[in-house]
Amino acid sequence: MEVQGKAKEIGETQTFGSNGFRKRELVITTEEQYPQSILIEFVQDKCDLLNSFQVGQGVKVSINLRGREWVNPQGETKYFNSIQGWRIEGVESEQVQQFQPTTDLKEQDHDDLPF
């Protein structure tokens, strides 16, 4: 799967535990009618992929959806989802063509609409 938008935030690499697990977060804002801010995690050696990108840059990210099950101490089962990036590339923002009203209408031009 892929998601495309502008880089809104690029986090620093975080290291967890004695095993050196690394994670870095990227937030992108999609460019659609209702823009969405989406958090994407890059883990381990994929953290370094973000080094050459800047906030505000257009990006296309290849992602995997991850899900996991967890049983809390009370015996309740909970489910968690995450989005993990594994490839990222820069893209140019597509120019959205604005509607331009015509200026060469003549008085005798009319439409056939009944209202």
N, C-alpha and C positions, 0 to 999 in steps of 0.2 A: 504494500500500500504506500501511497505517497500523499503528502500534504504540502501545500504551497502557501506562502505568505511573506510577511516582513518580520525580520528578527526584532522582537520587542525588548527582550532581556536575554543576556548571555551570562550565566552564573560562573563563578569560579569553581575549579575542581575541588571536590570534597573527598577526603579519605576517611574510611570507617574501619574500626576493628584492627586486630593484630595481623590479619591476613592482607591488609592494604587494599581492600575493595574501594574503587574509585567511582565517583558519579559526578556528572556535570549536567545542569539543566539549561534548556533553551525554551523561551516562550516566543511563539510566533503568533502574529495576528493575521488571520486569513483575509483575503481581499474578495469579499462577496457582498451581497446585499445586506446581510446581517453578519458582520465580522465576528469571528470567534477568537479568543485568546487561548491557545493550546500549549500546555506544558509537555515538553518532550525530554526524556532522560537519555543521556549518553553514558554508557558504563564502560569501565576498564579502559582498554586501549582506544575505544571510540571517543573518549573525552577529548583527545587531541585533535579530532576532526574540526572542532569549533574554533581552534586557534586563529584561523585565517578569515573569520567572519566578524562583522561589526553590526552593532545595533542600527536598525533602519535599512539594512540590506535585504533585498529580495532573495528568498531561499526556497529550494525544493528539498524536502527531507523524505527519505525512504524510512518507513517505520514498521515495527511489529507491535501488535497489541498483545499485552501480557496480562494474565489473570492468575490469582492465587487464592487459595482457601486457607482460612485460619480459624482455629477453634479457641475461643477465649477461656479463661479459667472457670467461668460459669457453665461451660459446655455449649455455648452458643456459637454457631458457625457464621463467620463473616467472610465476605468476598471483596477482594481489592483488585483494581485494574490499573495498569500503567501503560504508557506509550513509550517505547524505546526506539531511538533513532540508530540507524546503522550506516547511513550514507547521507551526505548533505552536499548540495551544489548551489552556487549562486545563480540567480536568474534576474533578468531585467523585468521590472514591473510592466505589465502590458498596459498600453495606453488605452484608456476607455474613451471611446468616441462620444463626444457630447452632441446632443441634438442641436442642429443649427436650423432655425426657421428660414424658410425661403423668402427672398426679397423681390422676386420677379413675378408676382401674381398680378394679373390684370383684372379689372373690374368685371369683365364678362366671364372670367373663369369661375365656375361654381361646381359644386358637387351634386350628386343625385340623391342625397339623403332626404328623407321625407320630413325631417324636423329641423 
